Amino acid sequence: AERYDEMADYMELVGKTESELLVEERNLLSVAYKNAVGSRRSAWRIIVGAQHREESKGDKGHADFAKEYCAKVGAELRTVCGKILELLDSSLIPNSSNDESKVFYLKMKADYNRYIAEFTDGEEKAVAAEHARQAYTAAEETAAKGLPVTHPVRLGLALNFSVFLYEVLSEYDGACAMARAAFESSLAELDNIAEDSYKDSTLIMQLLRDNLTFWMADQAGEE
């Protein structure tokens, strides 16, 4: 039914239990919040684009209307992101008993702070970006110690961390270096990927390569 807001509410209740979530429950939680936030992120981008177009045409009335609606969507984004971030800090991360879960939840914490940084500015953006960096770094350190380079959770972390560096912090060289390192190290271990994660791992590897190709071309075009 794609009623992701309700799904997120129910999974929030599951996440508040004292026991660690099963992998299936963890994935349902991730899907619920990813879609609840994803639709609003897309809407926010569209509305911002419309606002800029109206401003360029000198249509203050329509531009103000778009700006007002953009603020409404932003408020909804803050609420949804705030709920999952609180759940991660209060329950999900403390209850993690293995490296895979810790990396998964630290990556989630970083991702939702990154989403906040995308639609905010000033001090709020700076704080969210710093929280995202700290969580990505903590996840990266844990992954380096406990997960193989071909593990889909570790690859997904490298993918999102590099996107954060490129799109939020504008650290272009660092983003490219991270994506390249993750892709090349996993490619070298391609024959050792677990059968049950082969599809997920190779898909993320392809996304890393696609991003790297696009970023390098983009930087070359600006020089």
Backbone bond lengths (Angstrom), bond angles and torsions (degrees), N, CA, C in turn:
res aa  C-N    CA-C-N  psi(-1)  N-CA   C-N-CA  omega(-1)  CA-C   N-CA-C  phi
1 A - - - 1.459 - - 1.537 111.70 -
2 E 1.315 116.65 -10.44 1.462 122.86 179.36 1.531 113.13 56.91
3 R 1.334 116.32 34.71 1.467 120.98 177.11 1.530 107.78 -94.29
4 Y 1.331 114.53 74.10 1.458 120.75 -168.72 1.525 113.10 -73.01
5 D 1.328 118.14 -27.42 1.461 119.29 177.26 1.527 110.37 -63.51
6 E 1.333 116.12 -44.15 1.466 120.04 178.30 1.526 110.55 -67.63
7 M 1.323 115.80 -39.60 1.460 119.99 177.15 1.522 110.79 -59.26
8 A 1.339 116.05 -42.55 1.460 120.47 179.20 1.526 111.15 -64.29
9 D 1.320 116.70 -39.02 1.468 120.07 178.97 1.532 111.14 -62.22
10 Y 1.322 116.49 -43.34 1.459 120.04 179.51 1.530 111.50 -67.93
11 M 1.328 116.29 -41.23 1.463 119.28 -179.82 1.526 111.23 -70.03
12 E 1.336 117.38 -25.91 1.463 120.55 174.19 1.524 109.83 -62.53
13 L 1.317 116.25 -41.28 1.466 120.48 178.02 1.522 111.16 -64.23
14 V 1.326 116.11 -40.83 1.461 120.03 177.69 1.527 110.15 -64.15
15 G 1.334 116.32 -40.67 1.457 120.89 -178.03 1.519 113.65 -67.80
16 K 1.323 117.08 -21.48 1.460 120.91 -178.71 1.528 113.43 -80.97
17 T 1.326 117.17 -6.37 1.462 119.62 177.52 1.522 109.41 -68.37
18 E 1.326 116.04 157.73 1.464 120.02 -176.04 1.521 112.71 -75.51
19 S 1.329 117.49 -21.61 1.455 120.03 -178.26 1.528 110.98 -83.19
20 E 1.327 115.75 155.48 1.465 120.69 178.96 1.522 109.86 -71.66
21 L 1.318 116.60 142.29 1.453 120.85 -179.85 1.523 111.05 -70.33
22 L 1.336 116.17 145.13 1.451 121.02 170.92 1.527 108.64 -69.91
23 V 1.318 116.81 162.52 1.473 120.64 -179.41 1.524 110.11 -58.41
24 E 1.339 117.27 -41.52 1.463 120.57 179.86 1.526 110.91 -63.37
25 E 1.329 117.45 -41.06 1.463 121.54 178.29 1.526 110.74 -67.01
26 R 1.312 115.89 -40.56 1.462 121.47 178.22 1.524 110.81 -60.19
27 N 1.330 116.16 -42.86 1.462 120.46 -179.90 1.526 111.74 -67.88
28 L 1.332 117.22 -37.74 1.468 120.62 177.13 1.524 110.74 -64.34
29 L 1.326 116.35 -41.57 1.467 121.01 176.89 1.526 110.37 -59.37
30 S 1.331 115.46 -45.90 1.460 120.65 -179.04 1.521 111.75 -62.69
31 V 1.328 117.03 -44.72 1.466 121.57 179.88 1.523 110.91 -62.43
32 A 1.334 116.47 -42.88 1.460 121.13 -177.76 1.524 111.22 -60.01
33 Y 1.322 116.39 -52.37 1.467 119.45 -176.51 1.523 112.29 -73.93
34 K 1.331 116.81 -34.00 1.465 119.46 178.54 1.525 110.77 -60.83
35 N 1.320 116.90 -42.05 1.462 120.43 -179.46 1.523 112.23 -77.02
36 A 1.342 117.22 -36.66 1.464 119.93 177.92 1.525 110.78 -62.31
37 V 1.323 115.95 -38.61 1.460 120.78 178.57 1.523 111.14 -81.53
38 G 1.329 116.77 -38.73 1.458 121.23 -174.97 1.515 113.61 -58.96
39 S 1.321 116.92 -42.72 1.461 119.69 -179.94 1.527 110.91 -64.81
40 R 1.318 116.78 -35.96 1.464 120.48 -179.60 1.530 110.99 -75.98
41 R 1.333 117.90 -35.16 1.469 119.91 175.48 1.520 110.33 -61.86
42 S 1.333 115.93 -43.19 1.466 120.15 178.77 1.525 111.01 -63.37
43 A 1.345 115.67 -43.43 1.465 119.91 179.72 1.523 110.56 -62.80
44 W 1.336 116.11 -41.97 1.472 120.19 -178.78 1.524 110.81 -60.75
45 R 1.343 116.66 -43.34 1.466 120.31 -179.96 1.523 111.17 -63.23
46 I 1.329 116.46 -42.31 1.464 120.61 -179.64 1.524 110.88 -63.93
47 I 1.327 116.31 -43.31 1.468 120.65 -178.27 1.531 110.77 -67.09
48 V 1.339 116.91 -40.41 1.465 120.21 177.71 1.522 110.13 -61.67
49 G 1.332 116.40 -41.41 1.455 120.04 177.37 1.523 111.87 -61.72
50 A 1.338 115.63 -42.44 1.464 120.25 178.59 1.527 110.96 -64.38
51 Q 1.329 116.33 -40.85 1.467 120.73 178.84 1.526 111.11 -60.08
52 H 1.329 116.14 -44.92 1.464 120.12 -179.61 1.536 111.58 -65.41
53 R 1.322 116.23 -36.86 1.470 119.16 178.68 1.521 111.12 -65.48
54 E 1.328 115.97 -42.61 1.466 119.45 -179.94 1.523 111.22 -67.45
55 E 1.322 116.47 -37.07 1.470 120.00 177.47 1.524 110.78 -64.74
56 S 1.340 115.88 -39.68 1.469 118.99 -179.99 1.525 111.95 -66.83
57 K 1.346 115.49 -26.69 1.474 119.84 177.93 1.527 112.20 -86.41
58 G 1.328 115.72 -7.84 1.454 119.97 -179.40 1.510 113.88 80.69
59 D 1.338 116.94 16.91 1.462 121.27 -179.55 1.531 108.73 -91.82
60 K 1.323 115.94 87.18 1.463 120.75 -175.15 1.522 112.15 -64.26
61 G 1.322 117.71 -36.62 1.459 120.76 -177.74 1.517 111.88 -61.37
62 H 1.324 116.39 -51.14 1.461 120.27 179.77 1.530 111.50 -67.98
63 A 1.328 116.41 -35.60 1.460 120.43 178.56 1.530 111.04 -64.22
64 D 1.314 116.73 -41.81 1.464 120.98 178.79 1.526 111.24 -66.24
65 F 1.341 115.57 -38.22 1.457 119.66 178.06 1.529 110.47 -63.31
66 A 1.334 116.09 -43.35 1.462 120.40 178.63 1.526 110.68 -64.27
67 K 1.325 116.42 -40.59 1.457 120.96 179.60 1.524 111.07 -62.99
68 E 1.333 115.92 -41.00 1.466 120.62 179.03 1.529 111.06 -64.00
69 Y 1.339 115.74 -43.15 1.463 119.26 -179.09 1.523 110.81 -70.01
70 C 1.337 115.84 -33.69 1.456 120.91 176.89 1.528 110.55 -61.35
71 A 1.334 116.23 -40.13 1.459 120.72 178.74 1.529 110.97 -64.74
72 K 1.341 115.88 -35.91 1.468 120.09 178.35 1.519 111.06 -64.90
73 V 1.337 116.71 -45.34 1.465 120.84 178.52 1.525 110.30 -64.94
74 G 1.328 116.51 -38.60 1.456 120.53 177.57 1.521 112.35 -61.63
75 A 1.318 116.16 -38.60 1.464 120.31 178.57 1.531 110.60 -65.14
76 E 1.336 116.31 -39.83 1.470 120.31 177.27 1.520 110.56 -64.92
77 L 1.327 116.92 -39.82 1.465 120.77 177.56 1.524 111.47 -62.06
78 R 1.327 116.07 -42.39 1.466 119.68 178.40 1.528 110.60 -60.10
79 T 1.323 116.16 -41.58 1.464 120.54 -178.09 1.522 111.59 -64.46
80 V 1.331 116.54 -49.28 1.466 120.36 -177.97 1.520 110.41 -65.80
81 C 1.330 117.07 -46.13 1.464 120.04 178.82 1.528 111.13 -62.73
82 G 1.321 116.06 -38.98 1.457 120.10 179.32 1.516 112.40 -62.39
83 K 1.333 116.82 -38.92 1.470 120.84 -179.99 1.522 111.72 -63.51
84 I 1.331 116.52 -47.96 1.468 118.38 -176.93 1.521 110.79 -71.80
85 L 1.333 118.05 -33.70 1.458 119.69 178.36 1.529 111.36 -66.75
86 E 1.311 115.86 -39.32 1.471 119.40 176.99 1.526 110.72 -64.70
87 L 1.331 116.43 -41.50 1.464 121.08 179.69 1.525 110.92 -64.90
88 L 1.313 116.44 -39.63 1.462 120.40 178.98 1.523 111.15 -63.34
89 D 1.327 117.01 -45.43 1.468 120.89 -177.06 1.522 112.75 -72.25
90 S 1.327 116.45 -36.16 1.468 119.95 -173.99 1.521 113.36 -86.23
91 S 1.333 117.66 -26.72 1.456 119.09 -171.47 1.521 114.27 -136.28
92 L 1.316 117.22 -56.44 1.464 120.67 -168.22 1.531 113.32 -65.72
93 I 1.323 117.12 -47.59 1.467 119.20 179.84 1.533 111.53 -69.57
94 P 1.344 119.47 -46.63 1.470 118.96 178.62 1.533 113.70 -60.95
95 N 1.334 117.56 -30.06 1.461 120.99 -177.72 1.523 113.29 -85.74
96 S 1.324 117.52 -3.07 1.472 120.35 -178.36 1.525 109.93 -69.56
97 S 1.327 115.99 129.36 1.462 120.25 -175.59 1.522 113.53 -110.25
98 N 1.328 118.01 -3.45 1.460 120.10 -179.96 1.532 109.98 -142.15
99 D 1.308 115.69 165.86 1.470 120.48 -174.27 1.525 112.04 -64.57
100 E 1.325 117.53 -37.48 1.463 119.59 -179.35 1.523 111.34 -60.95
101 S 1.330 116.92 -45.87 1.461 120.80 179.44 1.521 111.41 -65.31
102 K 1.315 116.31 -42.63 1.466 120.19 -179.79 1.525 110.80 -60.44
103 V 1.325 116.29 -45.83 1.465 120.20 179.75 1.526 110.04 -64.42
104 F 1.323 116.77 -43.25 1.460 121.66 -179.28 1.527 110.57 -57.95
105 Y 1.332 116.96 -47.96 1.466 120.37 -175.52 1.533 111.98 -76.77
106 L 1.324 117.84 -35.71 1.463 119.41 175.79 1.530 110.43 -64.96
107 K 1.327 116.10 -37.73 1.461 120.13 175.41 1.523 110.34 -62.95
108 M 1.342 117.52 -42.14 1.465 120.64 176.95 1.521 110.78 -60.26
109 K 1.326 116.45 -44.03 1.458 120.15 179.37 1.522 110.31 -59.57
110 A 1.326 116.24 -43.55 1.464 120.12 179.00 1.529 111.16 -65.43
111 D 1.339 116.32 -42.61 1.465 120.52 -178.12 1.523 112.09 -59.84
112 Y 1.338 116.69 -45.24 1.470 118.80 -175.65 1.520 112.17 -75.13
113 N 1.321 117.16 -26.46 1.463 118.73 169.46 1.529 110.29 -70.22
114 R 1.335 116.43 -35.97 1.476 119.83 175.90 1.514 110.84 -62.23
115 Y 1.326 117.46 -40.84 1.461 120.46 179.42 1.531 111.04 -62.18
116 I 1.342 116.12 -39.78 1.467 119.68 177.24 1.530 110.07 -63.38
117 A 1.328 116.10 -41.77 1.465 120.13 -179.69 1.526 111.52 -64.00
118 E 1.325 117.30 -26.49 1.466 120.62 -178.08 1.521 112.97 -68.03
119 F 1.347 116.97 -36.52 1.467 118.56 -172.95 1.528 113.69 -110.41
120 T 1.319 116.60 7.92 1.465 119.91 177.99 1.527 109.45 -114.68
121 D 1.317 116.16 176.29 1.460 120.39 176.39 1.526 109.52 -146.04
122 G 1.320 115.52 176.92 1.455 120.22 177.79 1.517 113.45 63.97
123 E 1.333 115.84 -141.99 1.461 122.14 -176.24 1.523 111.85 -63.58
124 E 1.335 116.98 -39.36 1.463 120.17 -179.41 1.531 110.66 -61.27
125 K 1.309 117.00 -42.33 1.459 121.40 178.17 1.524 110.93 -64.57
126 A 1.335 116.42 -44.05 1.457 120.84 -178.45 1.531 111.57 -62.45
127 V 1.337 116.30 -42.21 1.462 120.84 -179.91 1.526 110.62 -65.89
128 A 1.338 116.98 -46.10 1.465 120.83 -179.81 1.522 110.71 -62.61
129 A 1.329 116.88 -41.40 1.462 120.51 179.70 1.524 111.38 -64.25
130 E 1.324 117.15 -39.28 1.460 120.46 179.27 1.530 110.61 -68.30
131 H 1.323 117.19 -40.63 1.468 120.28 176.37 1.526 110.68 -62.40
132 A 1.337 116.01 -39.52 1.465 120.06 178.11 1.520 110.48 -63.52
133 R 1.324 116.64 -46.15 1.468 120.13 -179.56 1.527 110.89 -59.67
134 Q 1.331 116.45 -44.75 1.463 120.15 -178.96 1.522 111.36 -61.67
135 A 1.336 116.86 -42.84 1.463 120.34 -178.68 1.527 111.16 -70.02
136 Y 1.333 117.36 -41.52 1.466 119.93 176.78 1.526 110.65 -60.74
137 T 1.329 116.30 -42.72 1.462 120.64 -178.96 1.519 111.09 -64.61
138 A 1.342 117.24 -42.69 1.464 121.11 178.28 1.528 110.61 -63.27
139 A 1.330 116.20 -40.83 1.466 120.44 178.13 1.520 110.83 -64.91
140 E 1.334 116.18 -41.31 1.461 121.13 -179.62 1.528 110.70 -62.91
141 E 1.320 117.09 -42.18 1.462 121.10 179.66 1.524 111.33 -64.40
142 T 1.330 116.58 -41.34 1.460 120.59 178.89 1.525 110.97 -67.77
143 A 1.325 116.82 -41.71 1.457 121.21 179.98 1.522 111.32 -63.52
144 A 1.333 116.57 -39.77 1.465 120.48 -178.71 1.520 111.53 -62.69
145 K 1.326 116.54 -30.24 1.463 120.73 -178.51 1.524 112.83 -87.07
146 G 1.347 117.34 -31.11 1.458 118.40 -169.06 1.506 118.74 -123.24
147 L 1.352 118.55 -6.73 1.465 119.94 -177.42 1.519 110.57 -125.74
148 P 1.335 117.93 140.51 1.471 120.09 176.81 1.524 110.63 -67.04
149 V 1.330 116.19 156.84 1.468 120.47 -176.36 1.527 112.26 -63.96
150 T 1.330 117.32 -19.16 1.466 120.87 -179.72 1.525 113.20 -93.72
151 H 1.317 117.67 -0.42 1.465 120.47 -178.39 1.529 109.29 -66.90
152 P 1.344 118.18 131.90 1.470 119.70 -176.68 1.517 114.06 -60.31
153 V 1.323 118.64 -32.05 1.463 120.36 178.43 1.528 110.09 -68.37
154 R 1.332 116.62 -40.87 1.477 119.95 178.03 1.527 110.69 -68.15
155 L 1.325 117.55 -40.22 1.461 120.47 177.87 1.532 111.02 -65.94
156 G 1.341 116.62 -40.83 1.466 120.37 178.14 1.514 111.66 -63.06
157 L 1.321 115.70 -35.99 1.466 120.14 176.29 1.522 110.65 -63.08
158 A 1.325 116.92 -46.79 1.468 120.70 179.33 1.524 110.96 -61.50
159 L 1.324 116.32 -39.34 1.472 120.80 178.75 1.524 110.82 -61.25
160 N 1.320 117.01 -51.06 1.465 120.55 -176.09 1.530 112.79 -72.63
161 F 1.313 116.59 -36.38 1.468 120.58 178.29 1.526 109.59 -63.47
162 S 1.331 116.65 -43.52 1.466 119.87 -179.76 1.529 111.18 -66.45
163 V 1.339 117.47 -36.99 1.466 120.65 175.99 1.523 110.37 -63.48
164 F 1.319 116.34 -41.01 1.464 121.30 177.26 1.525 110.91 -60.06
165 L 1.325 116.35 -46.33 1.471 120.05 179.25 1.524 110.89 -60.92
166 Y 1.319 116.79 -40.88 1.464 120.49 -175.37 1.523 112.03 -76.08
167 E 1.332 116.92 -49.10 1.461 120.29 -169.94 1.522 113.93 -87.76
168 V 1.322 117.89 -33.18 1.461 120.67 -175.99 1.525 111.56 -96.38
169 L 1.337 116.82 -46.75 1.465 120.32 -175.92 1.524 113.11 -95.27
170 S 1.328 117.00 -9.65 1.476 121.74 -178.10 1.520 111.90 56.96
171 E 1.335 116.24 32.80 1.465 121.16 175.41 1.531 107.34 -93.09
172 Y 1.323 116.03 77.43 1.454 122.05 -169.70 1.530 112.70 -64.27
173 D 1.313 117.05 -45.49 1.466 119.81 -178.99 1.530 110.93 -64.34
174 G 1.333 116.23 -41.67 1.452 120.00 179.57 1.518 112.39 -64.65
175 A 1.328 116.18 -39.01 1.461 120.52 178.79 1.522 110.97 -64.30
176 C 1.318 116.23 -45.58 1.466 120.43 -179.91 1.530 111.03 -64.61
177 A 1.322 116.73 -41.22 1.465 120.77 179.98 1.525 110.83 -63.43
178 M 1.327 116.70 -41.11 1.457 120.25 -179.52 1.526 111.41 -67.57
179 A 1.315 117.14 -45.72 1.458 121.03 179.58 1.527 110.87 -62.98
180 R 1.327 116.77 -42.51 1.468 120.97 -179.82 1.530 111.11 -64.25
181 A 1.324 116.38 -44.14 1.468 120.18 -179.00 1.524 111.01 -62.93
182 A 1.334 116.94 -42.86 1.461 120.61 -179.30 1.519 110.81 -65.85
183 F 1.329 116.16 -42.11 1.462 119.78 -178.84 1.527 111.10 -67.29
184 E 1.324 116.76 -47.99 1.458 119.85 -175.54 1.528 112.39 -68.15
185 S 1.335 117.20 -38.48 1.469 119.45 179.96 1.526 111.24 -68.77
186 S 1.329 117.38 -37.50 1.471 119.89 178.21 1.525 111.33 -73.49
187 L 1.345 117.04 -34.10 1.468 120.64 177.49 1.522 110.73 -63.04
188 A 1.328 116.34 -37.48 1.463 120.77 179.64 1.521 111.90 -66.42
189 E 1.340 116.04 -23.88 1.470 121.30 -179.02 1.528 112.10 -107.99
190 L 1.327 116.39 20.70 1.466 120.74 -173.65 1.521 112.35 -57.26
191 D 1.312 117.29 -37.61 1.464 120.77 -178.20 1.525 112.53 -70.36
192 N 1.323 116.75 -14.04 1.469 120.49 -177.35 1.522 113.49 -102.55
193 I 1.332 117.30 6.17 1.461 119.63 179.05 1.526 109.74 -67.16
194 A 1.324 115.97 134.25 1.468 120.54 178.52 1.521 109.84 -61.37
195 E 1.317 115.49 140.94 1.464 120.30 -175.58 1.518 112.14 -59.36
196 D 1.334 117.53 -38.46 1.460 120.47 -176.02 1.521 113.05 -73.84
197 S 1.316 118.23 -13.07 1.470 120.87 179.67 1.528 112.35 -117.83
198 Y 1.332 117.58 6.40 1.468 120.98 -175.21 1.524 111.87 -58.58
199 K 1.325 116.47 -46.94 1.464 120.01 -177.70 1.523 111.39 -62.30
200 D 1.345 116.76 -46.94 1.471 120.34 -179.34 1.524 111.29 -63.98
201 S 1.334 116.22 -43.62 1.464 119.95 -177.26 1.521 111.67 -65.17
202 T 1.321 117.22 -45.96 1.465 119.67 -178.06 1.525 111.83 -68.73
203 L 1.338 117.41 -30.80 1.469 119.84 176.07 1.526 110.66 -64.49
204 I 1.324 116.84 -44.50 1.466 120.30 179.78 1.524 110.33 -67.59
205 M 1.327 117.11 -37.06 1.463 120.30 175.83 1.532 110.50 -58.79
206 Q 1.328 116.43 -40.96 1.463 120.51 178.40 1.526 110.95 -63.75
207 L 1.335 116.85 -40.83 1.464 120.68 178.31 1.528 111.28 -64.77
208 L 1.320 116.34 -39.03 1.466 120.30 176.72 1.526 110.43 -61.65
209 R 1.320 115.89 -44.41 1.464 119.73 -179.80 1.528 111.24 -66.23
210 D 1.330 116.21 -40.79 1.466 119.92 179.00 1.524 110.97 -62.05
211 N 1.333 116.51 -45.81 1.466 120.38 178.75 1.520 110.85 -60.70
212 L 1.321 115.64 -45.61 1.465 120.61 -178.32 1.527 110.59 -60.40
213 T 1.332 116.33 -44.09 1.464 120.83 179.06 1.517 111.09 -61.50
214 F 1.343 115.79 -45.47 1.462 120.47 -179.29 1.518 111.56 -65.28
215 W 1.333 116.60 -44.86 1.463 120.50 -177.84 1.521 111.60 -64.21
216 M 1.319 116.69 -42.44 1.462 119.98 -179.20 1.529 110.61 -65.58
217 A 1.334 116.49 -39.52 1.459 120.35 177.56 1.523 110.37 -66.67
218 D 1.316 116.15 -39.43 1.466 121.30 -179.69 1.518 111.00 -63.86
219 Q 1.321 116.04 -43.09 1.470 120.27 179.02 1.520 111.31 -68.76
220 A 1.325 116.75 -37.82 1.461 120.32 178.93 1.533 110.70 -65.11
221 G 1.342 116.15 -34.58 1.447 120.59 -179.71 1.511 113.44 -70.67
222 E 1.346 116.63 -23.60 1.460 121.11 -178.95 1.528 112.42 -88.18
223 E 1.333 115.47 -14.86 1.475 118.11 -178.22 1.517 111.53 -80.99
